[in-house]
Amino acid sequence: MDILYLIRSRRDQLRGNAARIAGAILEDVGFAASASIDQLAARAGVSKAAMSRFARLMDCGDLRELRLRLARAAAVGNRFLAPGDAPRTTSRFFRRVLGDIEHSLHRHLEGFDEARFRQAVDLIASAGKIVAFGMGGCSTVFASEIQYRLVRLGHVVSTYHDPVLMRIAAASLGPSDLLVLLSITGITPDLLETARLARSYGARLLAITRADSPLATLADLHLPLHLEESDFIYTPTAARYGMLLAIDLLATELALRDPGASQELLRRVKLALDDYRQGDDRLPLGD
């Protein structure tokens, strides 16, 4: 059980020494996690015996277990433990989000290598079957984005997010096929396992992921993402805009590989969608 959740949920029922210990822990979780029991007792102004009783109140077998649970809770980092840095005005909030997005986009654009994107296009163009895997928040969404971007250019793409289906799909791939893997962190266990499985059958791997991550190392080619998490924990990671930028650049590079053929395919898509939606000429291609 999450020890901080237990302490917070039971704090109103605590009295005397137990309440003082709870207050000392919640006031400075970093200190509570790193301090000795004697130091924490001194901070709370209680005895070691009171600390033992508090440990049992929090469903810990002994003081050692209490310290281990506090250390585990503190491992998330101070930005999730310190008092929230909530914006005072809506405009400040909007500007902060926009600033993080702009910074991420500029950093990714500066770090992208055109040669890598050309190599990625070569992998896509020569693939017999293309499969995209993504798990979690934006990676799941952007696996489908890969499908939307490439299918209009004549490439059939299958996407999977369920770990069992991913394993089945990976086992069906061969040397002529391409597996596209999307992960900001590059450490998701199911992605790594299915990537190794696909590689064991000769499939080629293209990853859009954090540079120097295990997934990047495993792939034949990776388009690097840069992860810079700010202390403002309330918004989704701006790095996902870097992933979207990589997909857009990749799709554009692929379209320009044969602009004549791409134009004809896009024309067909536009005609089919306009006939279906009865929309005007400036509507996007199914976005």
TORKOL-4160 file (C-alpha; in steps of 0.2 Angstrom, whole numbers, padded with zeros to 4 digits, m for minus):
287
<pt num="1" X="0000" Y="0000" Z="0000"/>
<pt num="2" X="0006" Y="0018" Z="m0004"/>
<pt num="3" X="0011" Y="0024" Z="0014"/>
<pt num="4" X="0008" Y="0042" Z="0010"/>
<pt num="5" X="m0010" Y="0038" Z="0005"/>
<pt num="6" X="m0012" Y="0029" Z="0021"/>
<pt num="7" X="m0005" Y="0043" Z="0032"/>
<pt num="8" X="m0016" Y="0056" Z="0023"/>
<pt num="9" X="m0032" Y="0046" Z="0023"/>
<pt num="10" X="m0030" Y="0042" Z="0042"/>
<pt num="11" X="m0023" Y="0059" Z="0048"/>
<pt num="12" X="m0039" Y="0066" Z="0054"/>
<pt num="13" X="m0041" Y="0051" Z="0065"/>
<pt num="14" X="m0024" Y="0052" Z="0073"/>
<pt num="15" X="m0021" Y="0060" Z="0090"/>
<pt num="16" X="m0006" Y="0065" Z="0100"/>
<pt num="17" X="0011" Y="0058" Z="0096"/>
<pt num="18" X="0004" Y="0049" Z="0080"/>
<pt num="19" X="m0003" Y="0065" Z="0073"/>
<pt num="20" X="0014" Y="0074" Z="0077"/>
<pt num="21" X="0023" Y="0060" Z="0067"/>
<pt num="22" X="0011" Y="0061" Z="0053"/>
<pt num="23" X="0013" Y="0080" Z="0052"/>
<pt num="24" X="0032" Y="0078" Z="0052"/>
<pt num="25" X="0032" Y="0065" Z="0038"/>
<pt num="26" X="0020" Y="0075" Z="0027"/>
<pt num="27" X="0028" Y="0091" Z="0030"/>
<pt num="28" X="0045" Y="0085" Z="0022"/>
<pt num="29" X="0043" Y="0068" Z="0014"/>
<pt num="30" X="0061" Y="0069" Z="0008"/>
<pt num="31" X="0068" Y="0071" Z="0025"/>
<pt num="32" X="0057" Y="0057" Z="0032"/>
<pt num="33" X="0063" Y="0045" Z="0019"/>
<pt num="34" X="0081" Y="0048" Z="0021"/>
<pt num="35" X="0082" Y="0051" Z="0040"/>
<pt num="36" X="0085" Y="0038" Z="0053"/>
<pt num="37" X="0071" Y="0033" Z="0065"/>
<pt num="38" X="0079" Y="0043" Z="0079"/>
<pt num="39" X="0081" Y="0059" Z="0068"/>
<pt num="40" X="0063" Y="0057" Z="0062"/>
<pt num="41" X="0057" Y="0055" Z="0080"/>
<pt num="42" X="0067" Y="0070" Z="0086"/>
<pt num="43" X="0059" Y="0080" Z="0071"/>
<pt num="44" X="0042" Y="0075" Z="0077"/>
<pt num="45" X="0046" Y="0077" Z="0096"/>
<pt num="46" X="0041" Y="0059" Z="0101"/>
<pt num="47" X="0050" Y="0044" Z="0107"/>
<pt num="48" X="0056" Y="0029" Z="0097"/>
<pt num="49" X="0042" Y="0019" Z="0105"/>
<pt num="50" X="0029" Y="0031" Z="0098"/>
<pt num="51" X="0037" Y="0028" Z="0081"/>
<pt num="52" X="0035" Y="0010" Z="0083"/>
<pt num="53" X="0016" Y="0012" Z="0087"/>
<pt num="54" X="0014" Y="0023" Z="0073"/>
<pt num="55" X="0022" Y="0010" Z="0061"/>
<pt num="56" X="0009" Y="m0002" Z="0067"/>
<pt num="57" X="m0005" Y="0010" Z="0064"/>
<pt num="58" X="0001" Y="0012" Z="0046"/>
<pt num="59" X="0000" Y="m0007" Z="0044"/>
<pt num="60" X="0019" Y="m0009" Z="0044"/>
<pt num="61" X="0026" Y="m0024" Z="0053"/>
<pt num="62" X="0040" Y="m0014" Z="0061"/>
<pt num="63" X="0050" Y="0002" Z="0060"/>
<pt num="64" X="0061" Y="m0005" Z="0046"/>
<pt num="65" X="0046" Y="m0008" Z="0035"/>
<pt num="66" X="0040" Y="0010" Z="0038"/>
<pt num="67" X="0057" Y="0017" Z="0032"/>
<pt num="68" X="0056" Y="0006" Z="0017"/>
<pt num="69" X="0039" Y="0012" Z="0012"/>
<pt num="70" X="0044" Y="0030" Z="0015"/>
<pt num="71" X="0059" Y="0028" Z="0004"/>
<pt num="72" X="0048" Y="0020" Z="m0010"/>
<pt num="73" X="0036" Y="0034" Z="m0009"/>
<pt num="74" X="0049" Y="0047" Z="m0010"/>
<pt num="75" X="0057" Y="0039" Z="m0025"/>
<pt num="76" X="0045" Y="0048" Z="m0036"/>
<pt num="77" X="0055" Y="0064" Z="m0034"/>
<pt num="78" X="0052" Y="0081" Z="m0025"/>
<pt num="79" X="0041" Y="0088" Z="m0039"/>
<pt num="80" X="0027" Y="0076" Z="m0034"/>
<pt num="81" X="0029" Y="0079" Z="m0016"/>
<pt num="82" X="0032" Y="0097" Z="m0013"/>
<pt num="83" X="0018" Y="0109" Z="m0012"/>
<pt num="84" X="0010" Y="0112" Z="m0029"/>
<pt num="85" X="0016" Y="0126" Z="m0040"/>
<pt num="86" X="m0002" Y="0130" Z="m0046"/>
<pt num="87" X="m0003" Y="0146" Z="m0057"/>
<pt num="88" X="m0012" Y="0161" Z="m0050"/>
<pt num="89" X="m0020" Y="0166" Z="m0067"/>
<pt num="90" X="m0027" Y="0157" Z="m0082"/>
<pt num="91" X="m0016" Y="0167" Z="m0094"/>
<pt num="92" X="0000" Y="0162" Z="m0084"/>
<pt num="93" X="m0006" Y="0144" Z="m0085"/>
<pt num="94" X="m0009" Y="0145" Z="m0104"/>
<pt num="95" X="0008" Y="0154" Z="m0107"/>
<pt num="96" X="0017" Y="0141" Z="m0097"/>
<pt num="97" X="0010" Y="0126" Z="m0107"/>
<pt num="98" X="0013" Y="0135" Z="m0124"/>
<pt num="99" X="0031" Y="0139" Z="m0119"/>
<pt num="100" X="0034" Y="0120" Z="m0114"/>
<pt num="101" X="0027" Y="0115" Z="m0131"/>
<pt num="102" X="0037" Y="0127" Z="m0141"/>
<pt num="103" X="0053" Y="0123" Z="m0132"/>
<pt num="104" X="0050" Y="0104" Z="m0135"/>
<pt num="105" X="0047" Y="0107" Z="m0154"/>
<pt num="106" X="0062" Y="0118" Z="m0156"/>
<pt num="107" X="0073" Y="0106" Z="m0147"/>
<pt num="108" X="0067" Y="0091" Z="m0157"/>
<pt num="109" X="0068" Y="0100" Z="m0173"/>
<pt num="110" X="0086" Y="0105" Z="m0170"/>
<pt num="111" X="0091" Y="0087" Z="m0165"/>
<pt num="112" X="0083" Y="0078" Z="m0179"/>
<pt num="113" X="0095" Y="0072" Z="m0193"/>
<pt num="114" X="0088" Y="0072" Z="m0211"/>
<pt num="115" X="0098" Y="0057" Z="m0215"/>
<pt num="116" X="0089" Y="0046" Z="m0202"/>
<pt num="117" X="0072" Y="0051" Z="m0209"/>
<pt num="118" X="0078" Y="0046" Z="m0226"/>
<pt num="119" X="0084" Y="0029" Z="m0220"/>
<pt num="120" X="0067" Y="0027" Z="m0211"/>
<pt num="121" X="0058" Y="0031" Z="m0227"/>
<pt num="122" X="0069" Y="0017" Z="m0235"/>
<pt num="123" X="0063" Y="0005" Z="m0222"/>
<pt num="124" X="0045" Y="0009" Z="m0225"/>
<pt num="125" X="0046" Y="0009" Z="m0244"/>
<pt num="126" X="0054" Y="m0008" Z="m0244"/>
<pt num="127" X="0043" Y="m0016" Z="m0231"/>
<pt num="128" X="0031" Y="m0030" Z="m0236"/>
<pt num="129" X="0020" Y="m0028" Z="m0220"/>
<pt num="130" X="0020" Y="m0013" Z="m0208"/>
<pt num="131" X="0015" Y="m0015" Z="m0190"/>
<pt num="132" X="0015" Y="m0001" Z="m0177"/>
<pt num="133" X="0015" Y="m0004" Z="m0158"/>
<pt num="134" X="0012" Y="0009" Z="m0145"/>
<pt num="135" X="0007" Y="0007" Z="m0127"/>
<pt num="136" X="0002" Y="0021" Z="m0114"/>
<pt num="137" X="m0004" Y="0038" Z="m0117"/>
<pt num="138" X="0002" Y="0047" Z="m0132"/>
<pt num="139" X="0011" Y="0031" Z="m0139"/>
<pt num="140" X="m0006" Y="0022" Z="m0141"/>
<pt num="141" X="m0013" Y="0037" Z="m0150"/>
<pt num="142" X="0002" Y="0040" Z="m0161"/>
<pt num="143" X="0003" Y="0022" Z="m0167"/>
<pt num="144" X="m0014" Y="0025" Z="m0175"/>
<pt num="145" X="m0007" Y="0042" Z="m0181"/>
<pt num="146" X="0006" Y="0032" Z="m0190"/>
<pt num="147" X="m0007" Y="0022" Z="m0198"/>
<pt num="148" X="m0017" Y="0037" Z="m0204"/>
<pt num="149" X="m0002" Y="0046" Z="m0211"/>
<pt num="150" X="0004" Y="0031" Z="m0221"/>
<pt num="151" X="m0012" Y="0023" Z="m0227"/>
<pt num="152" X="m0016" Y="0038" Z="m0238"/>
<pt num="153" X="0001" Y="0036" Z="m0246"/>
<pt num="154" X="m0003" Y="0018" Z="m0251"/>
<pt num="155" X="0005" Y="0009" Z="m0236"/>
<pt num="156" X="m0006" Y="m0003" Z="m0227"/>
<pt num="157" X="m0002" Y="m0002" Z="m0208"/>
<pt num="158" X="m0009" Y="m0012" Z="m0194"/>
<pt num="159" X="m0008" Y="m0006" Z="m0176"/>
<pt num="160" X="m0009" Y="m0015" Z="m0160"/>
<pt num="161" X="m0009" Y="m0009" Z="m0141"/>
<pt num="162" X="m0014" Y="m0025" Z="m0132"/>
<pt num="163" X="0001" Y="m0035" Z="m0126"/>
<pt num="164" X="m0006" Y="m0052" Z="m0131"/>
<pt num="165" X="m0011" Y="m0046" Z="m0149"/>
<pt num="166" X="0006" Y="m0037" Z="m0150"/>
<pt num="167" X="0015" Y="m0054" Z="m0146"/>
<pt num="168" X="0004" Y="m0063" Z="m0159"/>
<pt num="169" X="0008" Y="m0049" Z="m0172"/>
<pt num="170" X="0027" Y="m0049" Z="m0168"/>
<pt num="171" X="0027" Y="m0068" Z="m0170"/>
<pt num="172" X="0019" Y="m0066" Z="m0188"/>
<pt num="173" X="0032" Y="m0055" Z="m0195"/>
<pt num="174" X="0047" Y="m0060" Z="m0206"/>
<pt num="175" X="0063" Y="m0052" Z="m0214"/>
<pt num="176" X="0053" Y="m0042" Z="m0227"/>
<pt num="177" X="0042" Y="m0034" Z="m0213"/>
<pt num="178" X="0044" Y="m0018" Z="m0203"/>
<pt num="179" X="0039" Y="m0015" Z="m0185"/>
<pt num="180" X="0037" Y="0003" Z="m0180"/>
<pt num="181" X="0038" Y="0005" Z="m0161"/>
<pt num="182" X="0033" Y="0021" Z="m0152"/>
<pt num="183" X="0038" Y="0025" Z="m0134"/>
<pt num="184" X="0044" Y="0041" Z="m0126"/>
<pt num="185" X="0053" Y="0032" Z="m0113"/>
<pt num="186" X="0059" Y="0017" Z="m0122"/>
<pt num="187" X="0058" Y="0006" Z="m0107"/>
<pt num="188" X="0041" Y="m0001" Z="m0108"/>
<pt num="189" X="0043" Y="m0020" Z="m0104"/>
<pt num="190" X="0030" Y="m0026" Z="m0116"/>
<pt num="191" X="0037" Y="m0016" Z="m0131"/>
<pt num="192" X="0054" Y="m0022" Z="m0127"/>
<pt num="193" X="0049" Y="m0040" Z="m0127"/>
<pt num="194" X="0039" Y="m0040" Z="m0142"/>
<pt num="195" X="0052" Y="m0030" Z="m0151"/>
<pt num="196" X="0065" Y="m0044" Z="m0147"/>
<pt num="197" X="0052" Y="m0057" Z="m0153"/>
<pt num="198" X="0050" Y="m0048" Z="m0170"/>
<pt num="199" X="0068" Y="m0047" Z="m0172"/>
<pt num="200" X="0071" Y="m0065" Z="m0168"/>
<pt num="201" X="0060" Y="m0069" Z="m0184"/>
<pt num="202" X="0071" Y="m0056" Z="m0194"/>
<pt num="203" X="0059" Y="m0041" Z="m0194"/>
<pt num="204" X="0066" Y="m0024" Z="m0196"/>
<pt num="205" X="0063" Y="m0012" Z="m0181"/>
<pt num="206" X="0060" Y="0007" Z="m0183"/>
<pt num="207" X="0058" Y="0016" Z="m0166"/>
<pt num="208" X="0052" Y="0033" Z="m0162"/>
<pt num="209" X="0059" Y="0034" Z="m0144"/>
<pt num="210" X="0071" Y="0042" Z="m0132"/>
<pt num="211" X="0088" Y="0043" Z="m0138"/>
<pt num="212" X="0100" Y="0030" Z="m0129"/>
<pt num="213" X="0085" Y="0020" Z="m0122"/>
<pt num="214" X="0084" Y="0001" Z="m0122"/>
<pt num="215" X="0072" Y="0002" Z="m0136"/>
<pt num="216" X="0083" Y="0014" Z="m0147"/>
<pt num="217" X="0097" Y="0002" Z="m0144"/>
<pt num="218" X="0087" Y="m0013" Z="m0150"/>
<pt num="219" X="0080" Y="m0005" Z="m0166"/>
<pt num="220" X="0088" Y="m0005" Z="m0183"/>
<pt num="221" X="0085" Y="0013" Z="m0184"/>
<pt num="222" X="0077" Y="0026" Z="m0171"/>
<pt num="223" X="0071" Y="0043" Z="m0173"/>
<pt num="224" X="0077" Y="0051" Z="m0156"/>
<pt num="225" X="0065" Y="0060" Z="m0144"/>
<pt num="226" X="0071" Y="0072" Z="m0130"/>
<pt num="227" X="0063" Y="0070" Z="m0113"/>
<pt num="228" X="0064" Y="0086" Z="m0102"/>
<pt num="229" X="0051" Y="0085" Z="m0089"/>
<pt num="230" X="0048" Y="0101" Z="m0080"/>
<pt num="231" X="0043" Y="0103" Z="m0061"/>
<pt num="232" X="0026" Y="0109" Z="m0067"/>
<pt num="233" X="0018" Y="0091" Z="m0065"/>
<pt num="234" X="0000" Y="0096" Z="m0070"/>
<pt num="235" X="0001" Y="0095" Z="m0089"/>
<pt num="236" X="0005" Y="0081" Z="m0100"/>
<pt num="237" X="0023" Y="0079" Z="m0106"/>
<pt num="238" X="0028" Y="0091" Z="m0120"/>
<pt num="239" X="0039" Y="0078" Z="m0127"/>
<pt num="240" X="0024" Y="0070" Z="m0135"/>
<pt num="241" X="0024" Y="0085" Z="m0147"/>
<pt num="242" X="0041" Y="0079" Z="m0152"/>
<pt num="243" X="0034" Y="0062" Z="m0156"/>
<pt num="244" X="0020" Y="0070" Z="m0167"/>
<pt num="245" X="0033" Y="0081" Z="m0176"/>
<pt num="246" X="0044" Y="0066" Z="m0180"/>
<pt num="247" X="0028" Y="0057" Z="m0187"/>
<pt num="248" X="0024" Y="0072" Z="m0198"/>
<pt num="249" X="0041" Y="0074" Z="m0204"/>
<pt num="250" X="0042" Y="0056" Z="m0208"/>
<pt num="251" X="0026" Y="0056" Z="m0218"/>
<pt num="252" X="0031" Y="0071" Z="m0227"/>
<pt num="253" X="0048" Y="0064" Z="m0232"/>
<pt num="254" X="0039" Y="0048" Z="m0238"/>
<pt num="255" X="0026" Y="0058" Z="m0248"/>
<pt num="256" X="0040" Y="0068" Z="m0257"/>
<pt num="257" X="0050" Y="0052" Z="m0261"/>
<pt num="258" X="0038" Y="0051" Z="m0276"/>
<pt num="259" X="0028" Y="0067" Z="m0276"/>
<pt num="260" X="0018" Y="0062" Z="m0292"/>
<pt num="261" X="0012" Y="0046" Z="m0285"/>
<pt num="262" X="0008" Y="0054" Z="m0269"/>
<pt num="263" X="m0002" Y="0068" Z="m0277"/>
<pt num="264" X="m0013" Y="0055" Z="m0286"/>
<pt num="265" X="m0016" Y="0045" Z="m0270"/>
<pt num="266" X="m0020" Y="0061" Z="m0260"/>
<pt num="267" X="m0032" Y="0067" Z="m0274"/>
<pt num="268" X="m0041" Y="0050" Z="m0273"/>
<pt num="269" X="m0043" Y="0052" Z="m0254"/>
<pt num="270" X="m0049" Y="0070" Z="m0255"/>
<pt num="271" X="m0062" Y="0065" Z="m0269"/>
<pt num="272" X="m0068" Y="0050" Z="m0259"/>
<pt num="273" X="m0070" Y="0060" Z="m0242"/>
<pt num="274" X="m0077" Y="0076" Z="m0250"/>
<pt num="275" X="m0090" Y="0065" Z="m0259"/>
<pt num="276" X="m0094" Y="0057" Z="m0242"/>
<pt num="277" X="m0094" Y="0072" Z="m0231"/>
<pt num="278" X="m0100" Y="0085" Z="m0244"/>
<pt num="279" X="m0088" Y="0097" Z="m0237"/>
<pt num="280" X="m0078" Y="0111" Z="m0246"/>
<pt num="281" X="m0061" Y="0110" Z="m0254"/>
<pt num="282" X="m0051" Y="0116" Z="m0239"/>
<pt num="283" X="m0056" Y="0102" Z="m0227"/>
<pt num="284" X="m0042" Y="0091" Z="m0221"/>
<pt num="285" X="m0039" Y="0073" Z="m0228"/>
<pt num="286" X="m0049" Y="0064" Z="m0214"/>
<pt num="287" X="m0040" Y="0072" Z="m0200"/>
